[in-house]
Structures are given as structure tokens and as C-alpha cells.
């Protein structure tokens, strides 16, 4: 059973372009903290694709590719 979206989740999903994730969604997808997302950006492993400096967006394809890369390293 799906949990109801928190108020801020509904607002984010209404404002973000299709094919993009918020920093919170990206962190959840990768299983890391928001600080972890910031570090990936600083290291050049993830690139912002829109949003604002305070509320960046990340391309779904970029996040999925990074997730697959990270999972393959863990499995190896």
C-alpha cells in the first residue's frame, strides 16, 4: 500500500519538469542523504539539470545511470 504524499512532495511534483527529480527524490533513489547528493555534484559525478540553486533538479536518466554504476560496483 502506498503512503500518502506529504504536502511538500505534492508541491514538488507539480512544479518539476517531467523527466527530472528533486534533490530529495534523487537522494531517496540512490539511498543516500542530501549531503551525499551535494558531494556527488561537487565531485562531478552528478550534474544539475534545472531548478534553482536552492532546489536543484536532476535528470532521471542521469540518476538511473549513476544508480546502476554504484550498484555494479557493490556487486563486483
PDB file of N, CA, C and O in Angstrom:
ATOM      1  N   UNK A   1       0.838  -1.184   0.000  1.00  0.00           N
ATOM      2  CA  UNK A   1       0.000   0.000   0.000  1.00  0.00           C
ATOM      3  C   UNK A   1       0.883   1.247   0.000  1.00  0.00           C
ATOM      4  O   UNK A   1       1.823   1.353   0.788  1.00  0.00           O
ATOM      5  N   UNK A   2       0.576   2.178  -0.881  1.00  0.00           N
ATOM      6  CA  UNK A   2       1.373   3.407  -0.960  1.00  0.00           C
ATOM      7  C   UNK A   2       1.007   4.354   0.159  1.00  0.00           C
ATOM      8  O   UNK A   2      -0.160   4.486   0.528  1.00  0.00           O
ATOM      9  N   UNK A   3       2.018   5.008   0.691  1.00  0.00           N
ATOM     10  CA  UNK A   3       1.750   6.015   1.710  1.00  0.00           C
ATOM     11  C   UNK A   3       1.318   7.299   1.019  1.00  0.00           C
ATOM     12  O   UNK A   3       1.790   7.592  -0.079  1.00  0.00           O
ATOM     13  N   UNK A   4       0.441   8.063   1.633  1.00  0.00           N
ATOM     14  CA  UNK A   4       0.047   9.335   1.014  1.00  0.00           C
ATOM     15  C   UNK A   4       1.247  10.276   0.950  1.00  0.00           C
ATOM     16  O   UNK A   4       2.102  10.275   1.836  1.00  0.00           O
ATOM     17  N   UNK A   5       1.294  11.069  -0.102  1.00  0.00           N
ATOM     18  CA  UNK A   5       2.388  12.015  -0.240  1.00  0.00           C
ATOM     19  C   UNK A   5       2.287  13.109   0.815  1.00  0.00           C
ATOM     20  O   UNK A   5       1.204  13.612   1.114  1.00  0.00           O
ATOM     21  N   UNK A   6       3.423  13.459   1.363  1.00  0.00           N
ATOM     22  CA  UNK A   6       3.459  14.604   2.269  1.00  0.00           C
ATOM     23  C   UNK A   6       3.188  15.858   1.445  1.00  0.00           C
ATOM     24  O   UNK A   6       3.364  15.853   0.227  1.00  0.00           O
ATOM     25  N   UNK A   7       2.770  16.909   2.094  1.00  0.00           N
ATOM     26  CA  UNK A   7       2.410  18.145   1.407  1.00  0.00           C
ATOM     27  C   UNK A   7       3.536  18.623   0.494  1.00  0.00           C
ATOM     28  O   UNK A   7       3.283  18.981  -0.657  1.00  0.00           O
ATOM     29  N   UNK A   8       4.779  18.634   0.990  1.00  0.00           N
ATOM     30  CA  UNK A   8       5.878  19.150   0.172  1.00  0.00           C
ATOM     31  C   UNK A   8       6.151  18.253  -1.025  1.00  0.00           C
ATOM     32  O   UNK A   8       6.609  18.750  -2.054  1.00  0.00           O
ATOM     33  N   UNK A   9       5.890  16.947  -0.936  1.00  0.00           N
ATOM     34  CA  UNK A   9       6.075  16.053  -2.075  1.00  0.00           C
ATOM     35  C   UNK A   9       5.095  16.392  -3.193  1.00  0.00           C
ATOM     36  O   UNK A   9       5.462  16.378  -4.368  1.00  0.00           O
ATOM     37  N   UNK A  10       3.860  16.693  -2.832  1.00  0.00           N
ATOM     38  CA  UNK A  10       2.866  17.057  -3.846  1.00  0.00           C
ATOM     39  C   UNK A  10       3.264  18.348  -4.530  1.00  0.00           C
ATOM     40  O   UNK A  10       3.141  18.460  -5.750  1.00  0.00           O
ATOM     41  N   UNK A  11       3.733  19.313  -3.783  1.00  0.00           N
ATOM     42  CA  UNK A  11       4.118  20.591  -4.358  1.00  0.00           C
ATOM     43  C   UNK A  11       5.302  20.415  -5.301  1.00  0.00           C
ATOM     44  O   UNK A  11       5.302  20.974  -6.398  1.00  0.00           O
ATOM     45  N   UNK A  12       6.299  19.657  -4.897  1.00  0.00           N
ATOM     46  CA  UNK A  12       7.462  19.445  -5.744  1.00  0.00           C
ATOM     47  C   UNK A  12       7.063  18.781  -7.055  1.00  0.00           C
ATOM     48  O   UNK A  12       7.522  19.182  -8.125  1.00  0.00           O
ATOM     49  N   UNK A  13       6.203  17.760  -6.972  1.00  0.00           N
ATOM     50  CA  UNK A  13       5.843  17.021  -8.173  1.00  0.00           C
ATOM     51  C   UNK A  13       5.042  17.884  -9.143  1.00  0.00           C
ATOM     52  O   UNK A  13       5.043  17.600 -10.341  1.00  0.00           O
ATOM     53  N   UNK A  14       4.363  18.923  -8.675  1.00  0.00           N
ATOM     54  CA  UNK A  14       3.588  19.794  -9.551  1.00  0.00           C
ATOM     55  C   UNK A  14       4.476  20.818 -10.250  1.00  0.00           C
ATOM     56  O   UNK A  14       4.126  21.308 -11.323  1.00  0.00           O
ATOM     57  N   UNK A  15       5.623  21.145  -9.652  1.00  0.00           N
ATOM     58  CA  UNK A  15       6.450  22.211 -10.190  1.00  0.00           C
ATOM     59  C   UNK A  15       7.628  21.717 -11.022  1.00  0.00           C
ATOM     60  O   UNK A  15       8.203  22.494 -11.784  1.00  0.00           O
ATOM     61  N   UNK A  16       7.994  20.477 -10.899  1.00  0.00           N
ATOM     62  CA  UNK A  16       9.185  19.964 -11.575  1.00  0.00           C
ATOM     63  C   UNK A  16       8.839  19.462 -12.971  1.00  0.00           C
ATOM     64  O   UNK A  16       7.760  18.917 -13.202  1.00  0.00           O
ATOM     65  N   UNK A  17       9.775  19.655 -13.895  1.00  0.00           N
ATOM     66  CA  UNK A  17       9.561  19.194 -15.267  1.00  0.00           C
ATOM     67  C   UNK A  17       9.567  17.674 -15.325  1.00  0.00           C
ATOM     68  O   UNK A  17      10.273  17.030 -14.550  1.00  0.00           O
ATOM     69  N   UNK A  18       8.801  17.101 -16.221  1.00  0.00           N
ATOM     70  CA  UNK A  18       8.840  15.643 -16.404  1.00  0.00           C
ATOM     71  C   UNK A  18      10.257  15.208 -16.772  1.00  0.00           C
ATOM     72  O   UNK A  18      10.972  15.919 -17.478  1.00  0.00           O
ATOM     73  N   UNK A  19      10.651  14.041 -16.288  1.00  0.00           N
ATOM     74  CA  UNK A  19      11.977  13.524 -16.592  1.00  0.00           C
ATOM     75  C   UNK A  19      13.054  14.007 -15.651  1.00  0.00           C
ATOM     76  O   UNK A  19      14.240  13.769 -15.878  1.00  0.00           O
ATOM     77  N   UNK A  20      12.641  14.696 -14.580  1.00  0.00           N
ATOM     78  CA  UNK A  20      13.586  15.224 -13.605  1.00  0.00           C
ATOM     79  C   UNK A  20      13.181  14.818 -12.191  1.00  0.00           C
ATOM     80  O   UNK A  20      12.017  14.519 -11.924  1.00  0.00           O
ATOM     81  N   UNK A  21      14.158  14.813 -11.297  1.00  0.00           N
ATOM     82  CA  UNK A  21      13.920  14.511  -9.889  1.00  0.00           C
ATOM     83  C   UNK A  21      14.427  15.658  -9.033  1.00  0.00           C
ATOM     84  O   UNK A  21      15.379  16.345  -9.403  1.00  0.00           O
ATOM     85  N   UNK A  22      13.794  15.861  -7.899  1.00  0.00           N
ATOM     86  CA  UNK A  22      14.289  16.832  -6.936  1.00  0.00           C
ATOM     87  C   UNK A  22      15.486  16.224  -6.214  1.00  0.00           C
ATOM     88  O   UNK A  22      15.772  15.037  -6.364  1.00  0.00           O
ATOM     89  N   UNK A  23      16.180  17.040  -5.435  1.00  0.00           N
ATOM     90  CA  UNK A  23      17.307  16.536  -4.648  1.00  0.00           C
ATOM     91  C   UNK A  23      16.828  15.470  -3.663  1.00  0.00           C
ATOM     92  O   UNK A  23      17.509  14.464  -3.460  1.00  0.00           O
ATOM     93  N   UNK A  24      15.672  15.680  -3.056  1.00  0.00           N
ATOM     94  CA  UNK A  24      15.130  14.698  -2.103  1.00  0.00           C
ATOM     95  C   UNK A  24      14.826  13.373  -2.808  1.00  0.00           C
ATOM     96  O   UNK A  24      15.151  12.301  -2.297  1.00  0.00           O
ATOM     97  N   UNK A  25      14.205  13.458  -3.973  1.00  0.00           N
ATOM     98  CA  UNK A  25      13.882  12.244  -4.723  1.00  0.00           C
ATOM     99  C   UNK A  25      15.156  11.529  -5.177  1.00  0.00           C
ATOM    100  O   UNK A  25      15.233  10.300  -5.158  1.00  0.00           O
ATOM    101  N   UNK A  26      16.148  12.315  -5.583  1.00  0.00           N
ATOM    102  CA  UNK A  26      17.431  11.751  -6.009  1.00  0.00           C
ATOM    103  C   UNK A  26      18.103  11.025  -4.854  1.00  0.00           C
ATOM    104  O   UNK A  26      18.595   9.909  -5.019  1.00  0.00           O
ATOM    105  N   UNK A  27      18.125  11.654  -3.691  1.00  0.00           N
ATOM    106  CA  UNK A  27      18.733  11.037  -2.510  1.00  0.00           C
ATOM    107  C   UNK A  27      18.025   9.725  -2.180  1.00  0.00           C
ATOM    108  O   UNK A  27      18.673   8.723  -1.879  1.00  0.00           O
ATOM    109  N   UNK A  28      16.717   9.736  -2.235  1.00  0.00           N
ATOM    110  CA  UNK A  28      15.947   8.519  -1.926  1.00  0.00           C
ATOM    111  C   UNK A  28      16.244   7.422  -2.946  1.00  0.00           C
ATOM    112  O   UNK A  28      16.431   6.263  -2.575  1.00  0.00           O
ATOM    113  N   UNK A  29      16.289   7.783  -4.227  1.00  0.00           N
ATOM    114  CA  UNK A  29      16.575   6.809  -5.286  1.00  0.00           C
ATOM    115  C   UNK A  29      17.951   6.172  -5.098  1.00  0.00           C
ATOM    116  O   UNK A  29      18.119   4.972  -5.319  1.00  0.00           O
ATOM    117  N   UNK A  30      18.936   6.979  -4.689  1.00  0.00           N
ATOM    118  CA  UNK A  30      20.302   6.482  -4.541  1.00  0.00           C
ATOM    119  C   UNK A  30      20.563   5.887  -3.157  1.00  0.00           C
ATOM    120  O   UNK A  30      21.602   5.267  -2.931  1.00  0.00           O
ATOM    121  N   UNK A  31      19.625   6.076  -2.237  1.00  0.00           N
ATOM    122  CA  UNK A  31      19.797   5.545  -0.885  1.00  0.00           C
ATOM    123  C   UNK A  31      20.844   6.301  -0.093  1.00  0.00           C
ATOM    124  O   UNK A  31      21.561   5.717   0.720  1.00  0.00           O
ATOM    125  N   UNK A  32      20.933   7.611  -0.335  1.00  0.00           N
ATOM    126  CA  UNK A  32      21.918   8.447   0.358  1.00  0.00           C
ATOM    127  C   UNK A  32      21.228   9.686   0.930  1.00  0.00           C
ATOM    128  O   UNK A  32      20.034   9.898   0.718  1.00  0.00           O
ATOM    129  N   UNK A  33      21.983  10.483   1.646  1.00  0.00           N
ATOM    130  CA  UNK A  33      21.450  11.716   2.231  1.00  0.00           C
ATOM    131  C   UNK A  33      21.529  12.860   1.222  1.00  0.00           C
ATOM    132  O   UNK A  33      22.135  12.725   0.159  1.00  0.00           O
ATOM    133  N   UNK A  34      20.911  13.983   1.570  1.00  0.00           N
ATOM    134  CA  UNK A  34      21.027  15.178   0.725  1.00  0.00           C
ATOM    135  C   UNK A  34      22.480  15.634   0.646  1.00  0.00           C
ATOM    136  O   UNK A  34      22.934  16.102  -0.398  1.00  0.00           O
ATOM    137  N   UNK A  35      23.199  15.498   1.740  1.00  0.00           N
ATOM    138  CA  UNK A  35      24.623  15.853   1.742  1.00  0.00           C
ATOM    139  C   UNK A  35      25.377  14.964   0.756  1.00  0.00           C
ATOM    140  O   UNK A  35      26.295  15.423   0.076  1.00  0.00           O
ATOM    141  N   UNK A  36      24.988  13.689   0.683  1.00  0.00           N
ATOM    142  CA  UNK A  36      25.599  12.780  -0.285  1.00  0.00           C
ATOM    143  C   UNK A  36      25.356  13.223  -1.713  1.00  0.00           C
ATOM    144  O   UNK A  36      26.247  13.118  -2.555  1.00  0.00           O
ATOM    145  N   UNK A  37      24.152  13.720  -1.998  1.00  0.00           N
ATOM    146  CA  UNK A  37      23.839  14.237  -3.329  1.00  0.00           C
ATOM    147  C   UNK A  37      24.728  15.439  -3.618  1.00  0.00           C
ATOM    148  O   UNK A  37      25.289  15.546  -4.708  1.00  0.00           O
ATOM    149  N   UNK A  38      24.860  16.345  -2.650  1.00  0.00           N
ATOM    150  CA  UNK A  38      25.719  17.528  -2.829  1.00  0.00           C
ATOM    151  C   UNK A  38      27.160  17.120  -3.128  1.00  0.00           C
ATOM    152  O   UNK A  38      27.819  17.724  -3.976  1.00  0.00           O
ATOM    153  N   UNK A  39      27.641  16.101  -2.435  1.00  0.00           N
ATOM    154  CA  UNK A  39      29.018  15.641  -2.659  1.00  0.00           C
ATOM    155  C   UNK A  39      29.184  15.042  -4.044  1.00  0.00           C
ATOM    156  O   UNK A  39      30.221  15.239  -4.679  1.00  0.00           O
ATOM    157  N   UNK A  40      28.183  14.314  -4.528  1.00  0.00           N
ATOM    158  CA  UNK A  40      28.251  13.766  -5.885  1.00  0.00           C
ATOM    159  C   UNK A  40      28.347  14.893  -6.911  1.00  0.00           C
ATOM    160  O   UNK A  40      29.078  14.778  -7.894  1.00  0.00           O
ATOM    161  N   UNK A  41      27.612  15.980  -6.685  1.00  0.00           N
ATOM    162  CA  UNK A  41      27.658  17.138  -7.588  1.00  0.00           C
ATOM    163  C   UNK A  41      29.039  17.787  -7.515  1.00  0.00           C
ATOM    164  O   UNK A  41      29.625  18.111  -8.548  1.00  0.00           O
ATOM    165  N   UNK A  42      29.560  17.977  -6.312  1.00  0.00           N
ATOM    166  CA  UNK A  42      30.879  18.599  -6.144  1.00  0.00           C
ATOM    167  C   UNK A  42      31.973  17.784  -6.820  1.00  0.00           C
ATOM    168  O   UNK A  42      32.921  18.349  -7.365  1.00  0.00           O
ATOM    169  N   UNK A  43      31.849  16.463  -6.787  1.00  0.00           N
ATOM    170  CA  UNK A  43      32.854  15.573  -7.396  1.00  0.00           C
ATOM    171  C   UNK A  43      32.667  15.407  -8.901  1.00  0.00           C
ATOM    172  O   UNK A  43      33.481  14.767  -9.566  1.00  0.00           O
ATOM    173  N   UNK A  44      31.600  15.982  -9.431  1.00  0.00           N
ATOM    174  CA  UNK A  44      31.348  15.890 -10.862  1.00  0.00           C
ATOM    175  C   UNK A  44      30.709  14.582 -11.295  1.00  0.00           C
ATOM    176  O   UNK A  44      30.679  14.275 -12.487  1.00  0.00           O
ATOM    177  N   UNK A  45      30.198  13.806 -10.347  1.00  0.00           N
ATOM    178  CA  UNK A  45      29.571  12.531 -10.677  1.00  0.00           C
ATOM    179  C   UNK A  45      28.089  12.682 -11.009  1.00  0.00           C
ATOM    180  O   UNK A  45      27.481  11.761 -11.555  1.00  0.00           O
ATOM    181  N   UNK A  46      27.509  13.822 -10.689  1.00  0.00           N
ATOM    182  CA  UNK A  46      26.108  14.109 -10.958  1.00  0.00           C
ATOM    183  C   UNK A  46      25.995  15.581 -11.316  1.00  0.00           C
ATOM    184  O   UNK A  46      26.602  16.432 -10.666  1.00  0.00           O
ATOM    185  N   UNK A  47      25.219  15.879 -12.349  1.00  0.00           N
ATOM    186  CA  UNK A  47      25.086  17.257 -12.822  1.00  0.00           C
ATOM    187  C   UNK A  47      23.653  17.726 -12.661  1.00  0.00           C
ATOM    188  O   UNK A  47      22.711  17.004 -12.987  1.00  0.00           O
ATOM    189  N   UNK A  48      23.496  18.931 -12.161  1.00  0.00           N
ATOM    190  CA  UNK A  48      22.162  19.535 -12.066  1.00  0.00           C
ATOM    191  C   UNK A  48      21.641  19.783 -13.472  1.00  0.00           C
ATOM    192  O   UNK A  48      22.404  20.118 -14.378  1.00  0.00           O
ATOM    193  N   UNK A  49      20.340  19.617 -13.645  1.00  0.00           N
ATOM    194  CA  UNK A  49      19.769  19.825 -14.977  1.00  0.00           C
ATOM    195  C   UNK A  49      18.627  20.837 -14.966  1.00  0.00           C
ATOM    196  O   UNK A  49      17.865  20.923 -15.929  1.00  0.00           O
ATOM    197  N   UNK A  50      18.508  21.584 -13.907  1.00  0.00           N
ATOM    198  CA  UNK A  50      17.453  22.591 -13.840  1.00  0.00           C
ATOM    199  C   UNK A  50      17.152  22.953 -12.409  1.00  0.00           C
ATOM    200  O   UNK A  50      17.917  22.651 -11.494  1.00  0.00           O
ATOM    201  N   UNK A  51      16.021  23.607 -12.234  1.00  0.00           N
ATOM    202  CA  UNK A  51      15.633  24.047 -10.899  1.00  0.00           C
ATOM    203  C   UNK A  51      16.319  25.357 -10.547  1.00  0.00           C
ATOM    204  O   UNK A  51      16.584  26.191 -11.412  1.00  0.00           O
ATOM    205  N   UNK A  52      16.598  25.519  -9.273  1.00  0.00           N
ATOM    206  CA  UNK A  52      17.254  26.729  -8.788  1.00  0.00           C
ATOM    207  C   UNK A  52      18.435  26.309  -7.909  1.00  0.00           C
ATOM    208  O   UNK A  52      18.560  25.130  -7.577  1.00  0.00           O
ATOM    209  N   UNK A  53      19.290  27.239  -7.532  1.00  0.00           N
ATOM    210  CA  UNK A  53      20.406  26.868  -6.657  1.00  0.00           C
ATOM    211  C   UNK A  53      19.952  26.215  -5.348  1.00  0.00           C
ATOM    212  O   UNK A  53      20.627  25.327  -4.827  1.00  0.00           O
ATOM    213  N   UNK A  54      18.824  26.650  -4.831  1.00  0.00           N
ATOM    214  CA  UNK A  54      18.325  26.079  -3.574  1.00  0.00           C
ATOM    215  C   UNK A  54      17.484  24.832  -3.771  1.00  0.00           C
ATOM    216  O   UNK A  54      17.339  24.029  -2.850  1.00  0.00           O
ATOM    217  N   UNK A  55      16.928  24.661  -4.963  1.00  0.00           N
ATOM    218  CA  UNK A  55      16.088  23.492  -5.250  1.00  0.00           C
ATOM    219  C   UNK A  55      16.452  22.927  -6.618  1.00  0.00           C
ATOM    220  O   UNK A  55      15.704  23.083  -7.583  1.00  0.00           O
ATOM    221  N   UNK A  56      17.609  22.269  -6.693  1.00  0.00           N
ATOM    222  CA  UNK A  56      18.050  21.752  -7.991  1.00  0.00           C
ATOM    223  C   UNK A  56      17.255  20.527  -8.434  1.00  0.00           C
ATOM    224  O   UNK A  56      16.660  19.818  -7.623  1.00  0.00           O
ATOM    225  N   UNK A  57      17.265  20.303  -9.741  1.00  0.00           N
ATOM    226  CA  UNK A  57      16.673  19.116 -10.330  1.00  0.00           C
ATOM    227  C   UNK A  57      17.785  18.303 -10.959  1.00  0.00           C
ATOM    228  O   UNK A  57      18.829  18.831 -11.344  1.00  0.00           O
ATOM    229  N   UNK A  58      17.541  17.015 -11.055  1.00  0.00           N
ATOM    230  CA  UNK A  58      18.493  16.106 -11.684  1.00  0.00           C
ATOM    231  C   UNK A  58      17.742  15.252 -12.695  1.00  0.00           C
ATOM    232  O   UNK A  58      16.622  14.816 -12.430  1.00  0.00           O
ATOM    233  N   UNK A  59      18.350  15.012 -13.849  1.00  0.00           N
ATOM    234  CA  UNK A  59      17.705  14.218 -14.896  1.00  0.00           C
ATOM    235  C   UNK A  59      17.543  12.778 -14.425  1.00  0.00           C
ATOM    236  O   UNK A  59      18.470  12.186 -13.873  1.00  0.00           O
ATOM    237  N   UNK A  60      16.364  12.227 -14.649  1.00  0.00           N
ATOM    238  CA  UNK A  60      16.068  10.850 -14.259  1.00  0.00           C
ATOM    239  C   UNK A  60      17.090   9.888 -14.869  1.00  0.00           C
ATOM    240  O   UNK A  60      17.559   8.972 -14.193  1.00  0.00           O
ATOM    241  N   UNK A  61      17.436  10.091 -16.139  1.00  0.00           N
ATOM    242  CA  UNK A  61      18.390   9.204 -16.812  1.00  0.00           C
ATOM    243  C   UNK A  61      19.764   9.257 -16.149  1.00  0.00           C
ATOM    244  O   UNK A  61      20.424   8.227 -16.008  1.00  0.00           O
ATOM    245  N   UNK A  62      20.199  10.453 -15.741  1.00  0.00           N
ATOM    246  CA  UNK A  62      21.498  10.595 -15.074  1.00  0.00           C
ATOM    247  C   UNK A  62      21.496   9.878 -13.729  1.00  0.00           C
ATOM    248  O   UNK A  62      22.462   9.201 -13.375  1.00  0.00           O
ATOM    249  N   UNK A  63      20.413  10.031 -12.989  1.00  0.00           N
ATOM    250  CA  UNK A  63      20.305   9.393 -11.669  1.00  0.00           C
ATOM    251  C   UNK A  63      20.255   7.876 -11.833  1.00  0.00           C
ATOM    252  O   UNK A  63      20.897   7.152 -11.073  1.00  0.00           O
ATOM    253  N   UNK A  64      19.501   7.389 -12.814  1.00  0.00           N
ATOM    254  CA  UNK A  64      19.400   5.944 -13.050  1.00  0.00           C
ATOM    255  C   UNK A  64      20.760   5.372 -13.453  1.00  0.00           C
ATOM    256  O   UNK A  64      21.132   4.291 -12.996  1.00  0.00           O
ATOM    257  N   UNK A  65      21.503   6.082 -14.299  1.00  0.00           N
ATOM    258  CA  UNK A  65      22.822   5.610 -14.728  1.00  0.00           C
ATOM    259  C   UNK A  65      23.790   5.569 -13.544  1.00  0.00           C
ATOM    260  O   UNK A  65      24.550   4.613 -13.392  1.00  0.00           O
ATOM    261  N   UNK A  66      23.759   6.602 -12.714  1.00  0.00           N
ATOM    262  CA  UNK A  66      24.625   6.630 -11.536  1.00  0.00           C
ATOM    263  C   UNK A  66      24.242   5.521 -10.566  1.00  0.00           C
ATOM    264  O   UNK A  66      25.117   4.880  -9.984  1.00  0.00           O
ATOM    265  N   UNK A  67      22.961   5.289 -10.389  1.00  0.00           N
ATOM    266  CA  UNK A  67      22.490   4.223  -9.505  1.00  0.00           C
ATOM    267  C   UNK A  67      22.979   2.862 -10.008  1.00  0.00           C
ATOM    268  O   UNK A  67      23.453   2.041  -9.222  1.00  0.00           O
ATOM    269  N   UNK A  68      22.863   2.625 -11.312  1.00  0.00           N
ATOM    270  CA  UNK A  68      23.315   1.357 -11.893  1.00  0.00           C
ATOM    271  C   UNK A  68      24.823   1.191 -11.722  1.00  0.00           C
ATOM    272  O   UNK A  68      25.302   0.102 -11.403  1.00  0.00           O
ATOM    273  N   UNK A  69      25.559   2.262 -11.935  1.00  0.00           N
ATOM    274  CA  UNK A  69      27.017   2.221 -11.781  1.00  0.00           C
ATOM    275  C   UNK A  69      27.399   1.900 -10.342  1.00  0.00           C
ATOM    276  O   UNK A  69      28.289   1.086 -10.096  1.00  0.00           O
ATOM    277  N   UNK A  70      26.722   2.543  -9.395  1.00  0.00           N
ATOM    278  CA  UNK A  70      27.012   2.308  -7.980  1.00  0.00           C
ATOM    279  C   UNK A  70      26.644   0.876  -7.577  1.00  0.00           C
ATOM    280  O   UNK A  70      27.365   0.244  -6.805  1.00  0.00           O
ATOM    281  N   UNK A  71      25.542   0.374  -8.088  1.00  0.00           N
ATOM    282  CA  UNK A  71      25.112  -0.999  -7.764  1.00  0.00           C
ATOM    283  C   UNK A  71      26.079  -2.032  -8.354  1.00  0.00           C
ATOM    284  O   UNK A  71      26.353  -3.053  -7.723  1.00  0.00           O
ATOM    285  N   UNK A  72      26.592  -1.773  -9.549  1.00  0.00           N
ATOM    286  CA  UNK A  72      27.505  -2.729 -10.171  1.00  0.00           C
ATOM    287  C   UNK A  72      28.831  -2.786  -9.405  1.00  0.00           C
ATOM    288  O   UNK A  72      29.462  -3.841  -9.332  1.00  0.00           O
ATOM    289  N   UNK A  73      29.253  -1.655  -8.836  1.00  0.00           N
ATOM    290  CA  UNK A  73      30.471  -1.644  -8.020  1.00  0.00           C
ATOM    291  C   UNK A  73      30.277  -2.450  -6.747  1.00  0.00           C
ATOM    292  O   UNK A  73      31.188  -3.156  -6.312  1.00  0.00           O
ATOM    293  N   UNK A  74      29.100  -2.350  -6.149  1.00  0.00           N
ATOM    294  CA  UNK A  74      28.808  -3.084  -4.919  1.00  0.00           C
ATOM    295  C   UNK A  74      28.764  -4.578  -5.213  1.00  0.00           C
ATOM    296  O   UNK A  74      29.234  -5.384  -4.410  1.00  0.00           O
ATOM    297  N   UNK A  75      28.199  -4.954  -6.367  1.00  0.00           N
ATOM    298  CA  UNK A  75      28.061  -6.364  -6.719  1.00  0.00           C
ATOM    299  C   UNK A  75      29.403  -6.988  -7.114  1.00  0.00           C
ATOM    300  O   UNK A  75      29.571  -8.203  -7.010  1.00  0.00           O
ATOM    301  N   UNK A  76      30.342  -6.181  -7.557  1.00  0.00           N
ATOM    302  CA  UNK A  76      31.630  -6.709  -8.029  1.00  0.00           C
ATOM    303  C   UNK A  76      32.540  -7.139  -6.927  1.00  0.00           C
ATOM    304  O   UNK A  76      33.651  -7.600  -7.189  1.00  0.00           O
TER     305      UNK A  76
END
